[in-house]
């Protein structure tokens, strides 16, 4: 609900923030996958 209000109030800033968040989460997942892979190899 709060997010929607922010979007309508200042669409440009919110979408920019959202895009940044998406990029960071994608990068995080890309980094996380190899780390998890190494972890699984070590564990087994």
C-alpha positions in Angstrom: 0.0 0.0 0.0 2.7 2.4 1.0 4.7 1.5 -2.1 1.8 2.3 -4.4 1.3 5.7 -2.8 5.0 6.5 -3.3 4.7 5.4 -6.9 1.8 7.7 -7.7 3.4 10.6 -5.8 6.8 10.5 -7.4 6.8 7.9 -10.2 10.3 8.7 -11.6 12.2 8.4 -8.3 10.3 5.3 -7.3 10.9 3.5 -10.6 14.6 4.4 -10.4 14.9 3.1 -6.9 13.0 -0.1 -8.0 15.3 -0.5 -11.0 18.3 -0.2 -8.7 16.8 -2.7 -6.2 16.2 -5.1 -9.1 19.8 -4.7 -10.3 21.2 -5.3 -6.9 19.1 -8.3 -6.2 20.1 -9.8 -9.6 23.7 -9.2 -8.8 23.3 -10.7 -5.4 21.7 -13.8 -6.8 24.4 -14.1 -9.4 27.0 -14.0 -6.7 25.1 -16.2 -4.4 24.7 -19.1 -6.9 28.5 -19.9 -7.2 29.0 -19.4 -3.5 26.2 -21.9 -2.8 27.7 -24.3 -5.4 31.1 -24.2 -3.6 29.4 -24.6 -0.3 27.5 -27.7 -1.5 30.7 -29.2 -3.0 32.5 -28.7 0.3 29.6 -30.1 2.4 29.3 -33.3 0.3 
